[in-house]
Amino acid sequence: MVKRTGTARRKTRGISTKNIRRKGKISISSYFTQFENGDKALLKVEPAVHNGTYFRRFHGKIAEVVKKHGSCYEVKILDKGKEKTLNVHPVHLRKVA
């Protein structure tokens, strides 16, 4: 049987690094952004916050907010023809008009 190599965060150097001008404390407004059910949101990881992240394959996808789940949101995405649900912290979500 083949052993799994690494963890879910492997090969994420490009995703989990910030531009030098973006480094520092994150804005509190992005931390407490409110979403309604049915809102569209872009999955974009915030490297300063580790909790509530998702698997690296979903980076850059558009998701639909299903419901609030504690301090995170349950979002629905379409991945390779299958519908998947993720629990994502609002720091990693950007509103899409």
C-alpha positions, 0 to 999 in steps of 0.5 A: 500500500502506498503511504501518504506523503506530507499533509494538507498544507504541503506545496502551499508556499505560493498560496501561504505567503504575503506580498511585503506590502500586505504583511502585518496585522490583518484588518478587523473588518475582514475578520468579522465580515458578515455573509448571508445565505446564498451570497457568493464568495471567493475563496482566498486564503489569509496566511496570517490566520491558520484556523478555518482554512480549506484544502489548497485545491479550492483556492480561487474558487467561487463558493456559495454560503449555505449557513453560519457554523459557529464563527465560520461559514459553511460554503458549497463549491463545485469541484470536478463535477461534484458538490462539496461543502467546506467550513471556512473562516470569514477571513478566507472569504471575499465578497463577490458582487 
